[in-house]
């Protein structure tokens, strides 16, 4: 099974990769794309949104990406809206148009028992 994890380089994403990489083919989607043990390839948002061929490659997507906090209080409120609302709407529309069967949000980590 091929999984795409958004926010793969974050805290939850990194731990999920460690838990799942022995049993699944893991791909990432993030704003950064360094090599990561257990991840075959990390795509950028532009890779996924502009090249529709990748969307059909995955059996499931686990959505963990988002802007959650700014400890130094330097982020403009519009950035939260762009990342957490507009970007999510953009790729959800793309996934919907390709009839992806499995989309898991971070609260559905029951995937570990599949």
Rosetta silent file (secondary structure, phi, psi, omega in degrees, C-alpha in Angstrom):
SEQUENCE: XXXXXXXXXXXXXXXXXXXXXXXXXXXXXXXXXXXXXXXXXXXXXXXXXXXXXXXXXXXXXXXXXXXXXXXXXXXXXXXXXXXXXXXXXXXXXXXXXXXXXXXXXXXXXXXXXX
SCORE:     score description
SCORE:     0.000 S_00000001
   1 L     0.000  133.409  179.757    0.000    0.000    0.000 S_00000001
   2 E  -100.205  122.178 -179.255    1.319    3.446   -0.975 S_00000001
   3 E  -112.910  141.036  171.550    0.678    6.207    1.550 S_00000001
   4 E  -111.631  124.368  178.868    1.144    9.951    1.156 S_00000001
   5 E  -112.118  116.522  175.082    1.658   11.812    4.437 S_00000001
   6 E   -80.617  143.544 -176.224    1.245   15.592    4.345 S_00000001
   7 L    70.982   33.285 -173.556    3.433   17.346    6.903 S_00000001
   8 L   -62.933  -23.155 -178.707    5.762   14.347    6.852 S_00000001
   9 L   -93.335   -0.304  177.272    8.654   16.307    8.391 S_00000001
  10 L   -78.393  179.656 -177.786    6.669   17.512   11.402 S_00000001
  11 H   -60.807  -52.140 -178.534    6.616   15.890   14.827 S_00000001
  12 H   -68.021  -43.456  179.792    3.572   13.670   14.221 S_00000001
  13 H   -59.253  -43.782  179.500    4.560   12.920   10.624 S_00000001
  14 H   -61.780  -41.974  179.344    8.065   11.838   11.643 S_00000001
  15 H   -70.529  -34.751  177.707    6.722    9.480   14.278 S_00000001
  16 H   -67.425  -39.239  175.729    4.125    8.080   11.914 S_00000001
  17 H   -58.858  -46.258  178.766    6.831    7.360    9.329 S_00000001
  18 H   -58.783  -38.471 -177.743    8.780    5.449   11.972 S_00000001
  19 H   -76.516  -32.128 -171.921    5.691    3.418   12.839 S_00000001
  20 H  -104.669  -17.483 -169.867    4.516    2.663    9.290 S_00000001
  21 L   -66.345  -18.898  177.727    7.574    2.504    7.062 S_00000001
  22 L   -73.086  -28.464 -173.485    8.235   -1.190    7.702 S_00000001
  23 L  -110.979  -12.543 -175.247    4.849   -2.178    6.302 S_00000001
  24 L  -133.620  156.480  171.141    3.955    0.549    3.801 S_00000001
  25 E   -84.687  115.829 -174.747    5.513    2.552    0.966 S_00000001
  26 E  -104.536  130.065  171.906    5.664    6.054    2.439 S_00000001
  27 E  -121.609  153.469 -178.243    5.758    9.262    0.395 S_00000001
  28 E  -117.289  161.862  172.803    5.726   12.742    1.848 S_00000001
  29 E  -140.164  118.405 -174.488    4.226   16.111    1.058 S_00000001
  30 L  -159.397  170.678  177.530    5.752   19.100    2.830 S_00000001
  31 L   -80.170  -14.903  174.289    7.164   22.609    2.401 S_00000001
  32 L  -121.085  154.836 -176.107   10.646   21.147    2.827 S_00000001
  33 L  -140.368   47.803  174.118   11.937   18.047    1.101 S_00000001
  34 L   -71.687  162.436  175.923   15.172   16.718    2.575 S_00000001
  35 L   -64.795  145.464 -178.584   15.761   12.988    2.444 S_00000001
  36 L  -141.548  130.442  177.784   14.165   11.155    5.361 S_00000001
  37 L   -56.776  131.761  179.089   14.653    7.548    6.423 S_00000001
  38 L    91.248  -10.234 -179.988   11.540    5.552    5.615 S_00000001
  39 L  -110.660  122.727 -177.795   10.249    8.050    3.019 S_00000001
  40 L   -68.823  -46.323  178.953   10.711    7.132   -0.629 S_00000001
  41 E  -155.208  143.430  173.191   10.163   10.687   -1.922 S_00000001
  42 E  -111.263  122.845  177.582    8.889   13.969   -0.530 S_00000001
  43 E   -90.889  156.082  169.182    6.857   16.112   -2.900 S_00000001
  44 L   -90.260  167.670  176.655    6.298   19.844   -2.614 S_00000001
  45 H   -58.871  -41.935 -179.178    2.775   21.277   -2.715 S_00000001
  46 H   -62.516  -37.885  177.619    3.447   22.505   -6.249 S_00000001
  47 H   -56.457  -47.144 -176.008    4.489   19.011   -7.363 S_00000001
  48 H   -73.248  -43.638 -174.555    1.159   17.575   -6.264 S_00000001
  49 H   -75.330  -27.126 -177.749   -1.072   20.445   -7.325 S_00000001
  50 H   -98.931  -18.129 -179.010    0.410   20.970  -10.774 S_00000001
  51 L  -119.006   90.062 -173.800    1.118   17.374  -11.764 S_00000001
  52 H   -62.010  -17.280 -178.135   -2.116   15.419  -11.393 S_00000001
  53 H   -60.896  -30.623 -177.702   -0.432   12.137  -12.264 S_00000001
  54 H   -68.860  -32.015 -174.292    0.885   11.795   -8.697 S_00000001
  55 H   -62.069  -38.737 -178.608   -2.526   11.867   -7.037 S_00000001
  56 H   -74.694   -7.587 -177.381   -3.621    8.600   -8.585 S_00000001
  57 H   -78.686  -13.743 -171.065   -0.443    6.907   -7.352 S_00000001
  58 L  -108.535  144.081  176.081   -1.520    6.682   -3.694 S_00000001
  59 L   -83.085  -29.399 -179.411   -3.858    4.296   -1.919 S_00000001
  60 E  -155.184  152.600  175.944   -4.366    6.670    1.001 S_00000001
  61 E  -123.770  131.400  176.656   -3.422   10.136    2.161 S_00000001
  62 E  -109.628  113.792 -174.967   -2.875   11.013    5.797 S_00000001
  63 E   -92.051  111.632  178.022   -3.282   14.752    6.266 S_00000001
  64 L  -120.947  -12.431 -173.482   -1.100   16.168    9.054 S_00000001
  65 L   -69.618  145.877  174.754    0.095   19.432    7.479 S_00000001
  66 L   167.100  161.391  175.225   -0.928   22.776    8.867 S_00000001
  67 L   -94.562  115.897 -172.527    0.241   25.906   10.605 S_00000001
  68 L  -108.797  -35.039 -175.968   -0.414   25.318   14.278 S_00000001
  69 L  -157.230  160.620  178.524    1.554   27.782   16.359 S_00000001
  70 L  -141.620   94.245 -174.335    3.976   30.630   16.326 S_00000001
  71 L   -65.287  -21.016  179.623    5.833   30.839   19.633 S_00000001
  72 L   -99.621    1.280  176.473    7.399   34.185   18.702 S_00000001
  73 L    54.239   46.480 -178.650    4.091   35.667   17.524 S_00000001
  74 L  -113.146   -3.771 -176.286    5.562   36.898   14.218 S_00000001
  75 L   -88.302  132.021  176.023    3.244   35.189   11.736 S_00000001
  76 L   -66.574  140.153 -179.105    0.591   37.218    9.962 S_00000001
  77 H   -57.286  -30.537  179.906   -2.922   35.831   10.528 S_00000001
  78 H   -63.182  -30.281  178.205   -3.356   35.562    6.760 S_00000001
  79 H   -62.602  -42.500  177.489   -0.638   32.881    6.651 S_00000001
  80 H   -59.677  -43.935  179.477   -2.747   30.615    8.902 S_00000001
  81 H   -63.680  -45.082 -179.188   -5.715   31.095    6.590 S_00000001
  82 H   -61.717  -44.364 -176.749   -3.653   30.410    3.459 S_00000001
  83 H   -77.637  -48.975 -171.439   -2.075   27.225    4.871 S_00000001
  84 H   -84.781  -19.170 -178.762   -4.909   25.780    6.952 S_00000001
  85 H  -116.725  -62.309 -173.429   -7.867   26.733    4.762 S_00000001
  86 H   -65.752  -44.837  179.689   -7.001   27.735    1.210 S_00000001
  87 H   -65.296  -42.000  177.557   -4.243   25.195    0.596 S_00000001
  88 H   -61.188  -45.308  178.269   -6.347   22.413    2.100 S_00000001
  89 H   -60.264  -40.700 -177.419   -9.318   23.372   -0.109 S_00000001
  90 H   -63.291  -48.899 -177.479   -7.093   23.435   -3.173 S_00000001
  91 H   -81.013  -24.843  174.340   -5.677   19.953   -2.781 S_00000001
  92 H   -64.237  -40.841  176.684   -8.914   18.455   -1.400 S_00000001
  93 H   -61.265  -42.399  179.214  -10.646   19.568   -4.603 S_00000001
  94 H   -63.313  -45.373  179.530   -7.874   17.970   -6.601 S_00000001
  95 H   -65.458  -40.110  178.954   -8.118   14.700   -4.651 S_00000001
  96 H   -61.212  -43.336 -179.389  -11.910   14.698   -4.915 S_00000001
  97 H   -64.334  -20.556  178.027  -11.712   15.153   -8.680 S_00000001
  98 L  -102.324    9.391  175.240   -9.499   12.062   -8.852 S_00000001
  99 L    52.791   45.537  175.332  -11.829   10.009   -6.660 S_00000001
 100 L   -62.411  135.099 -173.533   -9.246    9.138   -4.062 S_00000001
 101 L   -87.278  -28.238 -174.098  -10.758    6.464   -1.828 S_00000001
 102 L  -130.051  114.481  174.981   -8.897    6.992    1.445 S_00000001
 103 E  -128.751  119.353 -177.529   -8.145   10.316    3.082 S_00000001
 104 E  -113.550  132.898  173.532   -7.233   10.277    6.756 S_00000001
 105 E   -93.513  165.588 -171.352   -6.909   13.312    8.961 S_00000001
 106 L   -56.076  -23.954  179.257   -4.520   13.320   11.888 S_00000001
 107 L   -76.926   -8.525 -177.571   -7.231   12.214   14.319 S_00000001
 108 L  -103.967   48.325 -177.791   -7.665    8.955   12.391 S_00000001
 109 H   -77.044   13.460  175.071   -4.380    7.332   13.258 S_00000001
 110 H   -63.356  -10.932  178.067   -6.190    4.033   13.635 S_00000001
 111 H   -52.857  -26.474 -179.988   -4.474    3.278   10.312 S_00000001
 112 H   -59.553  -22.189 -177.812   -1.738    1.684   12.399 S_00000001
 113 H   -95.572    3.963 -179.856   -4.044   -1.281   12.934 S_00000001
 114 L   -66.155    0.000    0.000   -4.731   -1.881    9.207 S_00000001
